[in-house]
Structures are given as C-alpha cells and as structure tokens.
Amino acid sequence: MDRERQLSEVLSEFARTMVTDFPIQAILDHLVVRIVDVLPIDAAGVTLISADSAPRYVAASDVSALRFEELQTEVGEGPCLAAYQTGEPVAVPNLVEEDRFPRFTPRALDAGLVAVFTFPLRQGHIRLGALDLYRQAPGPLDAQAMAAAQTLADVAAAYLSNAQARSDLRDSSDRYRESALHDALTGLPNRVLLAQRLDHAVLRARRSGKLVTLLFADLDRFKEVNDVHGHQVGDELLVGVAERLAALVRPGDTLARLSGDEFVILCEDLDEQSQVEPLANRIGAALARPFTVSGKEVSVTASVGIAFHGPGTDVPEQLLRDADAAMYQAKRKGGDRHQIIDLREYHATQDRASLERDLRDASVRGGELHVDYQPVVSAGDGRITGVEALLRWAHPSKGAVPPTTLVPLAEQAGLIADIGRWVIEKACQDRNVWKRANGCDDLTIAVNVSAHQLMARGFVANVEAILFATRTEPRHLTLELTESVFVEDAERALVVLSGLKALGVVLALDDFGTGYSSLSYLQRFPVDIVKIDQGFITGVAQNPASAAIVAAVVGMSHILGMSVVAEGVETADQHLAVEALGCDSCQGFYFARPMPADEIDVLMKFRLGGGELPVPALAG
C-alpha cells in the first residue's frame, strides 16, 4: 500500500506539471528522481529519441545512470533503443546472461551494471524514447513494480508530448515574431523593428546627451532597373545594396529596409554632427561600384537624407520624417548626394502642403475664395472700358494668399480647372449685375487663364457653356494668357485659341515682354490685345530705353491690328508717357486698386458722368 500511495503522489505531481510551463528537461530530471523513490531500484535514466537525429534530451538520477544512458547512444544498441524500437518493455534481470546486445553488454558490465529494466515512452503510435531502471543486484522486478513502472512511463510520455507541443508552439511563435520584425528579402530589420530601436535610442539620448542620427537612403532611378531588367534583377540588386551597406555600419548601429528601395541607418552615441559625414561619404563610395546581378552589370546611386535628434525632435517619428524630407531635398538637387535636413526648406514644403489641403477645403467653403476687380481705362480720357477679374484667397489664419502662390498651388492640387471655371462664371454674373444697374452695355470683363487651365480637356466647351448660361456676349469676355501657354505646347495652344476665337471671345497676351519669343507669338497666334508688362512701364517717363521699347511694341501691335494696354501705371507722369507713346488703355493703382464687385458700382456711375482722371472714387 505504501508503494501505491507513493505512486499516486508521483502521478499527482505530474498532473500539476501538466498545466505549467515546465520545460522538457525539468520534467525528465524530476521523473528519474521520483521513480527511484517509488520503485525498488538503485538508479533511473531516460532518453528521448528521434528517428532522424541524435537524442535531444537525456536525464539520469546519478552519474552511473547517466553513463549507461550515454553508452547506449554511443554504441547504437541496448535495452533503451530496443524498447524504443519495439514499443515493448525489455527486462534484463542479469546482464551476465544477456546476449542480445553484443556491443553494449561487455562495456556495461565493465562499468558495473548488473540489471536493467526498460519501458517505452509512447503516446499512441508515437514513440518518444525509453525509461531505464537500474539495479545493483541481479533478479527480476515483481509484477507490481513492472506495472507501476510502465504506468509512470506512459503518464510521463503524455506530459512530455504536451511539453513538446508547448515548446514547438514557442519556437513557431519566436520564428513568426522574428519574421514580423525583419524584411523577407534582405533579412534586415523592417520598419516595425526600426521604430522600436529608434524609440529606445531617443530615450537613451535624452539621458546621455549624445546625438541620434538617421540616414535615409533611397536609390535613384531604381524603377528603371525593374523596367529594363525585370523585378528579379531588382530584388537581387536590393540584396546586394543591403550587403554593402551592412558592411559600413558600426557595431550597435541599425541598418533597416523600410520598403522598396528605401534603407535607413540608425546611428547612436555621436558626440557631434560632423561624425556622420564619413559614413555618408562611404555610402556613396560603396554604391558607386557597379553591381553584377544575374550576369548583368547594374549601376546605381542613392540620395541620402540626414536628420539629427535634438530639441523639437523628441518624437521618434518626427526624426524619421525629417530624414525622409532631407532625402527628397537631396533628390531635388539631382540625387547621388547626401543632404542634412534644411529646416527652412522643409517648413516651406510643409506650409505648402498645408496650404494645398486648406485650398481644397476653401473651394467648398463660402467666402474664402472671391473675385476682386481692377478697372481698365481709356488712355485718352480715363473712361472705364472694362475690368479685370482677379482671384483672391482670404485664408482664415494666414490672411491674404498672393496670386503667385495661389495659382501654382491650384495647378499642383489639380483644382485650377474647377476654380478657373468658377472665376469666369462669377465675372460674367457680376457684369450682368453692373449692366442692369448702370446700363454699361459695352463694358468688357477680362479673366486670367493659366496654361494648365487652357490645356485642360473641354476648356472651349466650358467657356461656351458659361457664356450661354450667363447670357454674356463673347465679345465682352477677354481671356488673358501668358507666354507660358505657347511654351508648354504651341500646337495644342493654337488649336484651343482658334476654338475660342471661333466663339467670338477676345484674347489678350498678358505680361508682354517677360518671355523669350514674344514677337513671334504676335504673328502666329490670334491675339487681339497686348498688355505691356509693368516692368517696362515703371521707367517709361525717365528711361529712354523703356520708352523706346514701349513705342516699338505699340507700333508693331497697331500694325498687326492689336490694341495695347499699359499695365502697372502708378503715377501721372507714367500715364502721360504711355498716352503719348500711343497706348490705347491703361491699368494700375493710379486709376484704381482692385476692389470687390459691389464697389464697382461707384465707378460705373462716375464713368457715366464722364469724370476726369484719376478716378476720384479711389484717388485718396
């Protein structure tokens, strides 16, 4: 009964072990010790065996048992291996009389072994190894002891299977975690692992006062490699780049691949910024040597952006964004170079991106985008003959955004066609209001059109639709173009302008004289009005050269049947000079500044009264 009680205790211990994370070796070590306590034996050993590899785990209750376990593995035979192979117990009550194991028996006898009883560790059809019980005196174990030993072996096998499953799951989880933190192609740390290390680096830098530096390298024209040679060559090139970069970094630095052809080097514990310069130079030199991939020689360069941890960059993500921005600054300078983040350029880029987002919102919010108008007057008597519509943006926090910023921003954001269409429609609608209030049937309305807007699909049709919807006669609408229209695509421009002329719209060449081929444009394109740039008007009253240029433009334009407008007239002397040189119309602050639509009514009333120059409504 005492043996049964002890056996029950051992089984209870194994049951408790079942729900823990005990490692396999610990289970085996515990098993052999407790079996010696329970059964009439002197020592015990156990070996876990795999059919295709050497034993992974061996346990023994004492040194002699360990020697006998290792001996069976060494000679490749013995009761342990026999029980494992047959799945049945093997009893050797007296080793002197044993002849089944010719290599094992003599050496075991020399080592002092007298008797051994072996029981297979099995779990269904799966065999795990064997349990060996050693005695120092010959003779069999009784039936009760043999049954108890097999029970212990079977229970231990079940617990070992469970422990092995947990171990395999941990190994699988470790492998998955490792793959989740590393790039599959190059084996380098990926964005996730880089972010973790960057977090730790910034925390350490706060304590140490040392610098943390990121070098963000992006291959130049890598897409061409894929397009010309294929993606397999591209992948091999990325592996080659990773290997060369890995050879450059210091121990403790991190080289990561973020995505595509983007690599980042994280450097810690720098005393000053100049220490990163040699590494940046080495990157360029390492990549300058051609790569041989799939039998092809491929050359590649990289743009490297550099950013340092410091005040204002305590957020690790900001440091990565700064290095990324510096890399793009290097690319804009032609690539194949390194660039420390230029914060002024960066902030300008950020401000521009912010403005672009705001412009998208402004296009749907009322009031921010509006149209002001500046009168165009007859040079001879100052009578208002038309107004120029000027797009304005009153930003809620930044104030007035200048047109030189607004128009390129709208083009970049892809909004210029919609905004431009709205300006033309609004100008035509306002003209109708002035016409009804003041009877100004002959007043023209001029609207600036950018090259992107003019070249957009359906522009002529859109203008025609607006004229029809607002009941505006085409001859009362002037579209002002700059020479950039002709430079971008002269043939396409000629087609569009011919379509507009077919509608009856008036065309004006704005800022004349600021381009490269102005004279040829006047002959080739169907222009009705030439607007001389204010740069020539500024000195027209004092500078003979400016006066000569204005006179030449006026004479040539009149010969070609075009009228001339002098822009930027700001003084009485300038007005008198351009009138004397033959300009047909004038526009500028001397006559009136741009104003909202409702203020044009005042000028319309003065126009009808035939007032004298300058226009008195805004003279003060």
C-alpha positions in Angstrom: 0.0 0.0 0.0 2.9 2.3 0.7 4.2 1.9 -2.9 0.7 2.6 -4.2 0.5 5.8 -2.1 3.9 6.9 -3.4 2.9 6.1 -7.0 -0.3 8.1 -6.5 1.7 11.1 -5.2 4.1 11.0 -8.2 1.1 10.9 -10.6 -0.4 13.8 -8.9 2.8 15.8 -9.2 2.8 15.1 -13.0 -0.8 16.2 -13.2 0.2 19.5 -11.6 3.1 19.8 -14.0 0.8 19.3 -17.0 -0.8 22.8 -16.5 2.6 24.6 -16.1 5.3 25.7 -18.4 7.9 23.3 -17.0 10.5 22.7 -19.7 11.0 19.1 -21.0 14.4 18.7 -19.3 13.0 19.7 -16.0 10.2 17.1 -16.3 12.7 14.4 -17.1 15.0 15.3 -14.2 12.1 15.2 -11.9 10.8 11.9 -13.3 14.0 9.9 -12.7 14.5 11.2 -9.1 10.9 10.3 -8.1 11.0 6.9 -9.7 14.0 5.9 -7.6 11.9 6.9 -4.5 8.9 4.8 -5.6 10.3 1.6 -7.1 12.8 -1.0 -5.8 15.7 0.2 -7.9 19.0 2.0 -7.4 19.1 4.4 -10.3 17.0 5.5 -13.3 17.6 7.2 -16.6 15.6 8.3 -19.6 16.5 9.2 -23.1 14.2 11.0 -25.7 14.9 9.6 -29.1 14.1 11.0 -32.6 14.3 8.7 -35.6 16.3 11.1 -37.7 18.6 12.8 -35.2 20.6 12.3 -32.0 18.9 12.2 -28.7 17.7 15.7 -27.7 17.2 15.2 -24.0 18.9 12.8 -21.5 18.2 12.7 -17.8 19.7 10.4 -15.0 19.3 10.1 -11.3 23.0 9.7 -10.7 26.3 9.6 -12.5 26.3 5.9 -13.2 22.8 6.0 -14.7 23.9 8.9 -17.0 27.0 6.8 -18.1 24.7 3.9 -19.0 22.3 6.2 -21.0 25.1 7.8 -22.9 26.7 4.4 -23.6 23.6 3.1 -25.4 23.6 6.1 -27.6 27.3 5.8 -28.3 27.3 2.1 -29.3 23.9 2.4 -31.0 22.2 -0.5 -29.1 20.9 -1.6 -25.7 17.7 -2.1 -23.8 16.7 1.6 -24.2 16.9 1.5 -28.0 15.2 -1.9 -28.1 12.2 -0.7 -26.1 12.0 2.4 -28.3 12.1 0.4 -31.5 9.6 -2.4 -30.4 7.4 -0.3 -28.2 7.5 -3.1 -25.6 9.3 -3.4 -22.2 12.7 -5.0 -22.2 13.8 -6.9 -19.0 17.5 -7.8 -18.3 17.4 -9.2 -14.7 21.1 -10.4 -15.0 23.3 -8.7 -17.6 25.9 -11.5 -17.3 23.4 -13.8 -19.0 22.3 -11.2 -21.7 23.4 -11.9 -25.3 21.1 -9.6 -27.3 23.4 -6.6 -27.1 26.9 -7.7 -28.0 28.4 -4.1 -28.2 26.6 -2.8 -25.2 26.7 -5.7 -22.7 30.5 -6.1 -22.2 31.1 -2.4 -21.7 28.1 -2.1 -19.4 29.4 -5.0 -17.3 32.8 -3.3 -17.1 31.1 -0.1 -15.9 29.3 -2.0 -13.1 25.8 -2.5 -14.5 24.1 -5.7 -13.1 20.4 -5.5 -14.1 18.3 -3.1 -16.2 14.6 -2.9 -17.0 13.4 -0.6 -19.8 10.0 0.7 -20.6 9.0 2.6 -23.8 7.8 6.2 -23.6 4.9 6.1 -26.1 1.9 8.3 -26.9 -0.5 6.3 -29.1 1.5 5.3 -32.2 4.2 7.9 -31.4 7.3 6.7 -29.7 9.3 9.3 -27.7 12.1 7.3 -26.1 12.6 4.9 -23.1 12.8 4.8 -19.3 15.7 2.7 -17.9 15.6 1.3 -14.3 19.0 0.1 -13.0 19.7 -2.3 -10.1 23.0 -3.3 -8.4 21.7 -6.8 -7.6 20.6 -9.5 -10.1 17.0 -10.6 -10.2 13.6 -9.7 -11.7 11.2 -6.9 -10.7 7.9 -8.2 -9.3 4.8 -7.8 -11.4 3.5 -4.8 -9.4 6.8 -2.9 -9.9 6.8 -3.6 -13.6 3.2 -2.4 -13.9 3.9 0.7 -11.9 7.0 1.5 -14.0 5.1 1.2 -17.3 2.3 3.4 -15.8 4.9 6.1 -14.9 6.4 5.8 -18.4 3.0 6.2 -20.1 2.0 9.2 -17.9 5.4 10.8 -18.4 5.0 10.3 -22.2 1.7 12.2 -22.2 3.2 15.0 -20.2 6.3 15.1 -22.4 4.1 15.3 -25.5 2.2 18.2 -24.0 5.5 20.0 -23.1 6.9 19.3 -26.6 3.8 20.8 -28.1 4.2 23.9 -26.0 7.9 24.1 -27.0 7.1 23.8 -30.7 4.5 26.5 -30.3 7.0 28.8 -28.7 9.5 28.1 -31.4 6.9 28.8 -34.0 5.9 31.9 -32.2 9.5 33.0 -32.0 10.0 32.4 -35.7 6.8 34.3 -36.5 7.9 37.2 -34.3 11.3 37.2 -35.9 9.8 37.3 -39.4 7.4 40.0 -38.4 10.3 42.2 -37.4 12.6 41.6 -40.4 12.4 42.2 -44.1 11.8 38.9 -46.0 14.0 39.8 -48.9 17.2 41.1 -47.2 16.8 39.8 -43.7 17.3 43.4 -42.4 15.2 44.9 -39.6 12.0 46.3 -41.0 10.0 49.4 -40.2 8.5 47.9 -37.1 11.8 46.9 -35.5 13.4 50.2 -36.6 10.7 52.1 -34.8 11.3 50.1 -31.6 15.0 50.7 -31.7 14.5 54.3 -32.6 12.2 54.8 -29.5 14.9 53.3 -27.3 17.7 55.3 -28.9 15.8 58.6 -28.3 15.2 57.7 -24.7 18.9 56.9 -24.2 19.9 60.1 -25.9 17.8 62.1 -23.5 19.7 60.7 -20.6 23.2 60.7 -22.2 23.1 63.9 -24.1 24.5 62.2 -27.1 23.2 62.6 -30.7 21.0 60.1 -32.5 21.2 60.3 -36.3 19.2 58.8 -39.1 20.5 58.4 -42.6 17.6 57.8 -45.0 18.9 56.3 -48.3 16.7 56.0 -51.4 18.1 54.5 -54.6 18.0 56.9 -57.6 16.0 55.7 -60.6 15.5 52.2 -59.2 12.3 51.9 -61.1 14.3 52.0 -64.4 16.2 48.9 -63.2 12.9 47.0 -62.7 11.6 48.2 -66.0 14.7 47.4 -68.0 16.0 44.2 -66.3 12.9 42.9 -64.5 11.9 42.6 -60.9 14.2 39.6 -60.2 17.2 41.6 -61.0 15.8 44.4 -59.0 15.4 42.2 -56.0 19.0 40.8 -56.3 20.2 44.4 -56.6 18.5 45.3 -53.3 20.1 42.3 -51.6 23.5 43.5 -52.9 22.9 47.0 -51.7 21.9 45.7 -48.3 25.1 43.7 -48.0 27.3 46.7 -48.9 25.5 49.0 -46.5 25.7 46.4 -43.8 29.5 46.3 -44.1 29.6 50.1 -43.4 27.7 50.4 -40.2 29.3 50.3 -36.7 28.5 47.6 -34.1 25.4 48.8 -32.3 24.0 50.7 -35.3 20.9 49.5 -37.1 20.5 49.1 -40.8 16.9 48.6 -41.8 14.9 48.3 -45.1 11.6 50.2 -44.9 10.1 49.3 -48.2 11.1 49.1 -51.9 14.5 50.8 -52.3 14.5 52.7 -49.0 17.2 51.9 -46.5 17.7 53.6 -43.1 20.8 53.6 -40.9 20.3 54.5 -37.2 23.4 55.7 -35.5 23.7 56.3 -31.8 26.1 57.9 -29.3 27.5 60.5 -31.6 29.3 63.5 -30.0 28.8 65.9 -32.9 27.1 66.1 -36.2 30.3 66.0 -38.2 30.9 62.4 -37.2 28.2 61.2 -39.6 29.8 62.8 -42.6 32.4 60.0 -43.2 29.6 57.4 -43.1 27.5 59.3 -45.7 30.6 59.5 -47.9 31.2 55.8 -47.6 27.6 55.1 -48.6 28.2 57.0 -51.9 31.5 55.3 -52.5 30.2 51.8 -51.7 27.3 52.2 -54.2 29.5 53.8 -56.9 31.0 50.4 -57.7 28.7 48.5 -60.3 26.8 45.5 -59.1 26.8 42.2 -61.0 23.4 40.6 -60.7 22.1 37.7 -62.8 25.1 38.1 -65.1 24.3 41.8 -65.7 26.3 44.8 -64.6 24.0 47.4 -63.0 25.0 50.8 -61.7 23.0 52.6 -59.1 23.3 55.8 -56.9 21.5 56.9 -53.8 20.1 60.1 -52.4 20.8 60.2 -48.6 18.9 62.4 -46.2 20.3 63.0 -42.7 18.5 64.2 -39.6 19.6 64.6 -36.0 17.8 64.1 -32.8 17.6 67.3 -30.8 15.2 69.9 -29.4 11.9 69.6 -31.1 12.5 66.1 -32.4 11.9 64.2 -29.2 9.2 62.3 -31.1 11.0 59.5 -32.9 8.5 59.6 -35.8 9.5 63.2 -36.4 13.1 62.3 -36.7 12.2 59.7 -39.4 10.1 62.3 -41.2 12.9 64.8 -41.1 15.4 62.3 -42.6 12.8 61.4 -45.3 12.3 65.1 -46.1 16.1 65.6 -46.3 16.3 62.7 -48.7 13.8 64.4 -51.0 15.8 67.6 -50.8 18.8 65.6 -52.0 16.8 64.2 -54.9 15.6 67.7 -55.9 19.3 68.7 -56.2 19.9 65.9 -58.7 20.4 62.9 -56.5 23.6 60.9 -55.9 24.4 63.0 -52.9 23.7 63.4 -49.1 21.8 66.3 -47.6 21.4 67.3 -44.0 17.8 68.4 -43.4 17.3 72.0 -44.4 14.6 73.0 -41.9 13.7 76.3 -43.7 13.0 74.4 -47.0 11.3 71.6 -45.0 9.0 74.0 -43.3 8.3 75.8 -46.5 7.3 72.4 -48.1 5.2 71.6 -45.0 3.5 75.0 -45.3 2.8 74.5 -48.9 1.3 71.0 -48.3 -0.8 72.6 -45.5 -2.0 75.3 -47.9 -2.9 72.8 -50.5 -5.1 71.0 -48.0 -6.7 74.3 -47.0 -7.3 75.2 -50.6 -9.2 72.0 -51.2 -11.4 72.9 -48.3 -11.7 76.6 -49.4 -13.1 75.5 -52.7 -16.2 74.3 -50.9 -16.3 76.9 -48.1 -18.0 80.1 -49.0 -16.2 83.4 -48.7 -12.6 82.4 -48.6 -12.2 82.4 -52.4 -13.6 85.6 -54.0 -13.0 87.8 -57.0 -11.8 91.4 -56.9 -11.9 93.7 -60.0 -9.5 96.3 -61.3 -10.7 98.8 -63.8 -9.1 99.2 -67.3 -9.4 102.8 -68.6 -9.1 104.5 -71.9 -5.6 106.2 -72.0 -7.0 109.3 -73.6 -10.0 110.3 -71.4 -9.8 107.9 -68.5 -13.2 106.4 -69.3 -13.6 102.9 -67.8 -13.8 100.4 -70.7 -13.5 97.2 -68.7 -12.4 95.4 -65.6 -10.0 92.6 -64.9 -11.2 89.8 -62.6 -8.6 88.9 -60.0 -8.9 85.7 -58.0 -8.3 86.2 -54.3 -8.0 83.9 -51.3 -8.6 85.2 -47.8 -7.1 82.4 -45.7 -8.8 82.2 -42.2 -5.5 82.2 -40.3 -2.8 83.2 -42.8 -4.6 86.2 -44.3 -4.4 87.1 -48.0 -2.6 84.4 -50.0 -0.9 86.1 -53.0 -1.9 85.0 -56.5 1.7 84.0 -57.2 1.2 81.3 -54.6 -2.4 80.6 -55.1 -2.4 79.8 -58.9 0.6 77.3 -58.8 -0.9 75.7 -55.8 -4.2 75.2 -57.5 -2.4 73.8 -60.5 -0.4 71.4 -58.4 -3.5 70.3 -56.5 -5.5 69.7 -59.7 -8.0 72.3 -58.8 -7.2 75.0 -61.3 -9.8 73.9 -63.9 -12.7 74.0 -61.4 -11.6 77.2 -59.8 -10.9 78.9 -63.1 -14.3 77.9 -64.4 -15.9 79.4 -61.3 -14.0 82.7 -61.8 -15.1 83.1 -65.4 -18.7 82.3 -64.4 -18.6 84.7 -61.4 -17.1 87.5 -63.6 -19.8 87.1 -66.2 -22.5 87.1 -63.5 -21.2 90.3 -61.9 -21.0 92.0 -65.2 -24.7 91.3 -65.7 -25.4 93.0 -62.3 -23.5 96.1 -63.3 -25.2 96.1 -66.7 -28.7 96.0 -65.1 -27.8 98.7 -62.6 -25.9 101.1 -64.8 -26.6 100.2 -68.4 -23.0 99.6 -69.2 -23.5 97.5 -72.3 -20.0 97.9 -73.7 -18.1 97.0 -70.5 -15.6 94.2 -71.0 -14.6 91.6 -68.4 -11.1 90.1 -68.5 -10.2 86.9 -66.8 -6.7 85.4 -66.4 -6.3 81.8 -67.7 -3.4 79.6 -66.7 -1.7 77.2 -69.1 -2.9 74.2 -67.2 -6.5 75.5 -67.3 -6.3 76.4 -71.0 -4.9 73.0 -72.0 -7.5 71.1 -69.9 -9.9 68.9 -71.8 -13.1 70.6 -72.7 -12.0 74.2 -71.9 -13.6 75.7 -75.0 -16.8 73.9 -74.4 -16.9 75.1 -70.8 -16.4 78.7 -71.8 -19.2 78.4 -74.4 -21.5 76.9 -71.7 -20.7 79.7 -69.3 -21.4 82.4 -71.9 -24.7 80.7 -72.7 -25.8 80.3 -69.1 -25.0 83.9 -68.1 -26.2 85.4 -71.4 -22.9 87.1 -72.0 -21.9 88.1 -75.5 -18.5 86.5 -76.3 -17.0 89.9 -77.4 -17.5 91.2 -73.8 -15.3 88.4 -72.4 -11.5 88.7 -72.6 -9.3 85.8 -71.7 -5.8 86.8 -70.7 -2.9 84.4 -71.4 0.8 84.5 -70.7 3.6 83.3 -73.0 3.9 80.1 -70.9 0.8 78.8 -72.8 2.8 78.8 -76.0 6.0 77.4 -74.5 4.2 74.4 -73.0 2.6 73.1 -76.2 2.4 75.6 -79.0 0.4 73.3 -81.4 -2.2 72.5 -78.8 -2.4 76.1 -77.7 -3.1 77.2 -81.3 -6.0 74.7 -81.6 -7.6 75.9 -78.3 -7.1 79.6 -79.1 -8.6 79.1 -82.6 -11.6 77.5 -80.9 -12.0 80.4 -78.6 -11.8 82.9 -81.4 -14.5 80.9 -83.2 -16.7 81.6 -80.3 -16.0 85.3 -80.6 -14.0 85.6 -77.3 -11.3 88.3 -77.1 -7.8 87.1 -76.4 -5.1 89.2 -74.6 -1.4 88.4 -74.3 -0.6 89.4 -70.6 2.8 90.4 -69.2 4.2 91.0 -72.7 8.0 91.3 -72.8 8.8 88.9 -70.0 9.2 85.8 -72.2 11.6 84.7 -74.8 9.8 84.8 -78.1 7.1 87.5 -77.8 7.5 88.9 -81.3 6.8 85.5 -83.0 3.8 84.9 -80.8 2.1 88.1 -82.0 2.4 86.9 -85.6 1.4 83.3 -85.1 -1.4 83.3 -82.6 -4.8 85.0 -82.8 -4.2 87.7 -80.2 -6.4 90.8 -80.0 -4.8 92.7 -77.1 -1.2 93.1 -76.0 -0.7 94.1 -72.3 2.8 95.5 -71.8 4.3 94.3 -68.5 4.6 96.9 -65.7 8.4 96.3 -65.7 8.6 98.4 -68.8 6.1 101.0 -67.6 7.9 101.7 -64.3 10.7 103.7 -66.0 8.9 104.8 -69.1 8.8 108.5 -68.1 12.5 108.7 -67.2 14.2 105.9 -69.1 14.6 106.4 -72.9 15.2 102.7 -73.4 11.9 101.8 -71.7 10.1 104.4 -73.7 11.7 103.1 -76.9 10.6 99.5 -76.2 7.0 100.6 -75.4 6.9 102.7 -78.6 8.1 99.7 -80.6 5.5 97.3 -79.1 2.7 99.8 -79.6 3.7 100.5 -83.3 4.1 96.8 -84.1 0.8 95.8 -82.3 -1.1 98.5 -84.2 0.3 97.4 -87.5 -0.9 93.8 -86.7 -4.4 95.2 -85.7 -4.0 94.7 -82.0 -4.8 97.2 -79.2 -2.3 97.9 -76.4 -2.8 98.1 -72.6 -0.1 99.6 -70.3 -0.1 97.6 -67.0 1.1 99.0 -63.6 0.5 102.7 -64.3 1.0 104.2 -60.8 1.8 107.9 -61.4 0.6 110.8 -63.5 3.9 111.0 -65.4 3.7 107.4 -66.4 0.1 107.9 -67.6 1.1 110.9 -69.7 4.1 109.0 -71.1 2.2 105.9 -72.2 -0.6 108.0 -73.7 2.0 109.9 -75.7 3.5 106.7 -76.9 0.2 105.5 -78.3 -1.1 103.0 -75.7 -4.8 102.5 -76.1 -5.7 101.7 -72.5 -4.2 101.8 -69.0 -4.5 99.8 -65.8 -2.9 100.5 -62.4 -3.0 101.9 -59.0 -3.0 105.5 -60.4 -6.6 104.9 -61.6 -7.9 102.3 -59.1 -6.8 99.4 -57.0 -8.6 96.0 -57.2 -11.9 96.1 -55.3 -14.9 93.9 -54.5 -17.8 93.7 -57.0 -20.1 96.0 -55.1 -17.6 98.9 -55.1 -17.5 98.8 -58.9 -21.0 100.4 -58.9 -19.5 103.7 -57.7 -17.0 103.7 -60.6 -19.7 102.8 -63.1 -21.7 105.9 -62.0 -18.6 108.1 -62.3 -17.9 106.5 -65.7 -21.3 107.5 -67.0 -20.7 111.1 -65.7 -17.5 111.4 -67.9 -15.2 112.4 -65.0 -11.6 113.5 -65.2 -8.5 111.5 -64.3 -7.6 110.0 -62.0 -10.7 108.0 -61.0 -11.8 110.0 -57.9 -13.5 107.2 -56.1 -10.2 105.8 -55.0 -7.9 108.7 -55.6 -7.3 109.1 -51.9 
